[in-house]
Amino acid sequence: MAPLDDQKGVWKKKGTGKSRRTPKGRQVDDVALSEVQALLGDTPRRRDLLIEFLHLIQDAYGHLSAAHIRALAEEMRLAQAEIYEVATFYAHFDLVGDGEAPPPALTIRVCESLSCELAGADQLAQALRDGVDPAAVRVLRAPCMGRCDTAPVVELGHNHITYATENKVLAAMEAGQVHPAVIDYQGLTEYKADGGYRKLRELRENGDWEEVQAKIGEAGLRGLGGAGFPAGTKWGFVRANPGPRYLAVNGDEGEPGTFKDRHHLERNPHMFLEGMLIAAWAVEAVTCFIYMRDENPGVIHILNREIGRLVDDGIVEAGFIEVRRGAGAYICGEESAMIESIEGKRGLPRHRPPFVAQVGVFGQPTLVHNVETLYWVARIARFGPEVLNSVEKNGRVGLRNYSVSGRVKHPSVYLLPAGSTIDDVIEAAGGMADGHVFKAYQPGGPSSGLLPATLNDVPLDFDTLQPHGTFIGSAAVVVLSDQDSARDAALNMLKFFEDESCGQCTPCRAGCEKAVKLMQADTWDQPLLEELCQVMGDASICGLGQAAPNPIRLTMKHFGEEI
């Protein structure tokens, strides 16, 4: 009888004759696995929750170690490479390899957007680097944090310090103020006492979705995330496709200079939530996903708390609304990239068609709306189309929330007639800051470029700025003065696009990089820049690369003496 083979079930090392007790590759660390299991708890190990799980680990340990990634891969039955490629795509995840030192326990992020740069962010960042121990604190430059009205802004841990100075930041650090502050807002009880959710209940009992859609159309509501597509029309597109259907809220609001969505969510979250639930009722959505940018931790806290109260009050069932945290990727403001991120993937824009109304979240028909759009859906449903279409100015109908920052006395969000000009916007913001003379303005975020002060009679609305080579976008207005350089402002915008390009397509990825290098020359090579702009606009997959040339073209057109 042959002896038993004591090597059965043991892996052989090829060509050596030796055996091993484990398969090839990184082995699971038992301690890391138990830590990950404790963080995940009883949450289903769904693939679409990958980014949420990465946030849990990052929040708990301040970084993502190789051992934790391996443990998460084991727990979710995914390849480590799949987790790694997702984690490395997003700026807010810190991956630490074997033998590498983890980042310091505290991170200070200094906003480098145009408004903060105008307010001295460069000097503040350098002062903070000089004033802290780099072994205990790291100071990073970060893209817009959506608080341009209080520039310069610093994020200390998860606490945003507005009108930041070196002393103010260091004092907050000494006091351990690293958690987000939540301002007073209208909660569920107050909102219901004011008539909130009555319209939603009426519609659910015997409402006609097409009647509400007609009201939205009569009001003239268009998508307020930047594209301006007629809001109600989307409902019919989604309803035309068989279910299950989903609703996805684009709360990324990453366009520098934009902060209107945060402004409303911090004060009246239920007007938005009711609008979302009305839209979800209209398209018979089975789940609502709220994709909220990670730079708004206070808003995420408010939403989670108030959604819990909606569940307790019986207005929605548990699990009907899911809040998903972004992780520092501007590209996820593009709707198909956002859907990829909701599914737990890298935020790479999809090729279209098919459009998300047909093939969206999990391949199903999906209605995508911006936060402010849903805020107006609730107001129109409750008070009628007149809340928008009764206002007219300069031949334009409706109202717009303008995020105003830069060289004005009182930066903030201003609700003005849609036909308002830049002069009207500056007047609403208290006029120009003392000692500053109006020179130029950004009408709708960096994607819209810069216009000169001489174009001060153009209504800032949809369709009115296109003849001037730009658009209103998200109505992120940044005002520049005679003390500012249009050339430097345009470079700031292109550096932002260079950093935030997802890298999927060469025209955008390489184009933004080459543009920044060309714009840093003493004299711009305008023919070459124009050729580059043409390629980027024609061949980029999504709006980022297509709109990135606008600051270049408008600076060459209106501020030629500077370049």
Secondary structure by P-SEA (a helix, b strand, c coil): cccccccccccccccccccccccccccccaaaaaaaaaaaccccccccaaaaaaaaaaaacccccaaaaaaaaaaacccaaaaaaaaaacccbbbbcccccccccbbbbbbbcaaaaaacaaaaaaaaaaccccccbbbbbbccccccccccbbbcccbbbccccaaaaaaaaaacccbbbbcccccaaaaaaaccaaaaaaaaacccaaaaaaaaaaacccccccccccaaaaaaaaaacccccbbbbccccccccccaaaaaaaccaaaaaaaaaaaaaaacccbbbbbcccccaaaaaaaaaaaaaaaaacccccccbbbbbbccccccccaaaaaaaaacccccccccccccccccccccbbbbbcaaaaaaaaaaaacccccccccccccccccccccccccccccccccccccccaaaaaaaaccccccccccccccccccccccccccccccccccccccccccccccbbbbbcccccaaaaaaaaaaaaaacccccccccaaaaaaaaaaaaccccaaaaaaaaaaaaacccccccccccaaaaaaaaacccccc
